[in-house]
Amino acid sequence: MSNTTTAERGAVIITGAAHGIGSAYADRLSSDGYPIVIADLDEAGAKAKAEALIADGGRALAVRADISKEEDVQALVDAAVAEFGTITGLVNNAAVFSVVPMSRAPYDEIGLDEWDLMMRVNLRGTWQMCKAVAPHMAKNGYGKIVNISSGTALKGSASRIHYVTSKAGILGFTKTLAREVGADGIRVNCIAPGSTLSEENASEKDIEYRKSRVGDRALGRVQMPEDLSGAVSFFISPDSDFVTGQTLVVDGGSCMH
Ligand SMILES: NC(=O)c1ccc[n+]([C@@H]2O[C@H](COP(=O)([O-])OP(=O)(O)OC[C@H]3O[C@@H](n4cnc5c(N)ncnc54)[C@H](O)[C@@H]3O)[C@@H](O)[C@H]2O)c1
């Protein structure tokens, strides 16, 4: 039986999709048939990614946006609607992580400015994106929001407490928003990736660090961005239409919650 609540295949906005794991999400969702909006601080990177998707036969739009700035977020969503009409999905992937780097410092050595930036981008940016996109989804009675947390929010981590705190916030945010917007047909889910080799030109040090995270995994190998693509595809697709408020850990069986 076809799912009558499923809207036409509208665009998916992916924040932070110019690099790393977001770029792999864009590849997968484009090959699933969705028009993709690449939203990133890095304008040249976003354009290059959108051009690559178009060269592969997809539909894509690049928009330079800082998700921590409300005016950028509104302009991004307006551009997406102007180009593609309907927005089916939003993947809140952008974060202060490695392209915009964080210090992996002990809790008492993190500066106030970096703490505030972390919360402004990872948490407030995610909230602002949802506020701007949800009314468009509500108009269609259908939408898919995927937030990105981290396995560190479930397990803890012996450094970078500001990052882990922001990613723990995403877990409660996901559940609360799912309850608030369910009546509008909007599903809100979350992916918690394990330590992933997401650097484009990974150094020996990056590779050694990722290898050091393998030990406690049931599936003992380095995690790659593509390992996360199936989860995002499922949460954006109609296959997950009766799933909301959930967090799926994708880490090769390190954190089993
Ligand atoms: N790589 C990992 O090991 C890992 C593990 C768990 C969770 N995650 C999460 O997965 C997501 C992607 O991680 P990644 O490794 O690809 O990170 P990354 O640093 O490689 O990429 C993040 C992207 O977000 C963009 N960005 C940063 N700040 C922005 C802002 N204010 N506005 C718009 N764009 C902005 C960057 O330009 C970059 O393209 C992040 O949310 C991260 O916290 C990563």
The ligand as an ORCA input file, in Angstrom:
! r2SCAN-3c Opt
* xyz 0 1
  N      34.190     12.699     12.358
  C      33.845     12.155     13.507
  O      34.600     11.380     14.114
  C      32.486     12.456     14.118
  C      32.049     11.662     15.181
  C      30.824     11.933     15.765
  C      30.043     12.965     15.286
  N      30.480     13.721     14.256
  C      29.604     14.800     13.794
  O      29.348     14.638     12.408
  C      29.216     15.928     11.798
  C      30.199     16.043     10.646
  O      31.500     15.818     11.139
  P      32.775     15.913     10.181
  O      33.800     15.030     10.757
  O      32.379     15.752      8.764
  O      33.196     17.452     10.469
  P      33.991     18.468      9.526
  O      34.602     19.473     10.421
  O      34.860     17.692      8.586
  O      32.837     19.137      8.635
  C      31.915     20.045      9.194
  C      31.381     20.953      8.098
  O      30.542     21.946      8.732
  C      30.887     23.233      8.200
  N      30.582     24.255      9.216
  C      31.224     24.480     10.398
  N      30.661     25.505     11.044
  C      29.631     25.955     10.268
  C      28.677     27.002     10.402
  N      28.670     27.824     11.458
  N      27.763     27.163      9.417
  C      27.770     26.352      8.328
  N      28.652     25.359      8.142
  C      29.582     25.161      9.100
  C      32.370     23.137      7.863
  O      32.750     24.115      6.921
  C      32.453     21.704      7.313
  O      32.145     21.660      5.932
  C      29.439     16.952     12.911
  O      28.186     17.316     13.441
  C      30.235     16.179     13.937
  O      30.064     16.693     15.233
  C      31.697     13.499     13.665
*
